[in-house]
């Protein structure tokens, strides 16, 4: 009985710690899709996230590990594939430079980095033993739903991908459309 009691105390302490951590999060959380990192005119850490999300409040960009894995794959993208019609930078180069910026930004996985006015960024780490989904979009949405459930905060998916926007809305998440260049909030 004593051992079981200690286990329950440890579980309760862990849950209380998680709740305290969630209470420190801002009210708005933005989970970006990989295309935000690869196909915008500017780098992710130079974007005006506050204006993009249009929430008029402090927000945190929560970077899922699925995006980090996708960036790594994109380092080997097809030669000649460009960031956008108006940006001739190869996607491979953008992926390499973005990965480097992320490594510099996060020397430790639990760092919260202030970006600019009312915006910070944090890695959305996978729990120990997490089996990620094969489809990156589904994995990103799954992690965003888990974040929303645990934090009880408003969670947005930032993407320019119409299919990802549709999947996010079906999952009950709000969407920031970064594909049209003006950061239109899609409800």
N, C-alpha and C positions, 0 to 999 in steps of 0.2 A: 504494500500500500504506500509506503513512504516513497518508493521509486516512482510510482505513477503520479503521486502528488507533485514531485519535483519536475516531472515532464510537463504536467499541466501548467505549473508556474512558469516554466521556461517558454512554453507556447504563448501563454498570456502576456508575458513580458515582450516577446517578439511582436505580437499583435499590437500592443500598446506603443511600441517603438515605431511600427509601421504607421500607425494612426498619427503619431506626433510628427513624423516625417511628412505625411500627406497634408497635415494642417499648416505646414510651412510653405507649401506650394502656392503660387499665385492662383487666382480664380480661373484664369484661362491658360490652357495648355494646347500647343500646336505641335502635331506630329507630321513632319514633312515626308513626302514621297521622295524617292531617289531622283526623280526628274527635276526637283527643285535645286539639287546640287549640281546637276549635269547640264541643264538646258536653259538656265536663266542667263541674262546678260551679265549680271554681276555674281560674285561668289556669295554663298549662303550667309557668311558672316558680315557681309556688307549690305544685305537686304534690310529694308526698313520693315521689320516684322510687325511692328505696332500698326503701321499704316496698312500693310497687307491684310492683316486679320481684321482691321477696322473695329477693334473692341474698345479702344480708348482707355485702356488700363494696362497695368503691368502684366506681362505674359512670359511664359517659359516655352522655348522650343525644346521638345523632348525627342532626341535623336535615337530611333530604334536601331538595334544591332543589325537588323535585316538590311537597312540602308548602308551601313558600313560594309557588309558582305557584298552588296550590289555594286558599291563603288569599287571594291577590289576587283570584281569581275570586269567592270568597265575599263579598267586599265589595259585590258587586252581586247578592247572593242575593235570592230572592223576599221581598218585604216581608211581615212577619207571621210568618216562620219563626223559631221560638224556639230557644235553646240547648238546653233540655231541658224536661221536664214541670214541673220544680220551679224552673226559672230562666227568667224571662220576658224576659231580655235578647235582643234580636234578633241572629241569627247575623251579619247585616251589621255590626253594631256590634262584636261579639266579634272578627270578622275584622279590622276596622280597628284596634282596640286591640291585638290580638295582633301584627299587622304592625308597628305603632309600637313595641311592646316589643322585637320582634326587631331592628328598625333601631337602636334605642338600645343593645341588648345587643351587637350586632355592628357596631361602627363600621368594622371591617376584617374581611374574610372569614376570616382565619386565627386569629381570637381564640378562645380557650377560656375560657368563662365558668363560674366556680364558682357553683352554685345554692344548695345547702344540704348538710347532712351527707352526705358521701361521694358527691356528685353534681356533675358538670360537664356542660356542653352545648357542642357544637361543630357548625358547619355541615358537612354532608356534601356537598362541592362536586362538581359534575359535571366530569369530565375535559374538557379542551379538545377540541372537535369532537364531543362526545357528542350523539347524537340521542336525545332522550327519547321514551319510548313514549307513545302517545296516552292509554292508560288509566292514570290516576294510581296506582291500586293496584298494577298490574303494574310500573310504574316504581319505586315505593317498594320493592317486593320485589326487583326487579332490582338496585337500588343496595345493598340489605341483603346480598344474596348476594355481590356484588362486594366489599363491606366484609369479610364473613366470609372470603372466599377470600384476599384480600390480607393481612388482619390475623392470620388464624388464631386469632381470639378468638371467644367465645360471643356470638352476635347474637340479640337478641329483637326481635320486632315488637310494639309496644304499640298495641292497637286495640280498639274496641268493636264493630267491624263483623264479623259472623259469617262473611261470605264472604271477607273479607280474612284472618281467622284461618285459615280452611280453606286458602286459597291459600298462606299462609306455611308452614303445617305440611307441605303437599305439597312445598314447596320446601326442606324440611329445616331451617326456622328454628323457634325456640321462640317462644311467644306469651305476652304479658301481656294478659289480658282486662280492659280498663278500662271496658267497657260495663256490667258488673254493679255498678260502684261500689266493689267491694272489692279490685280489682287482682288477681284470681285468676290465678295462673300456669297456663296451659294447656300441657301438654307434648305 
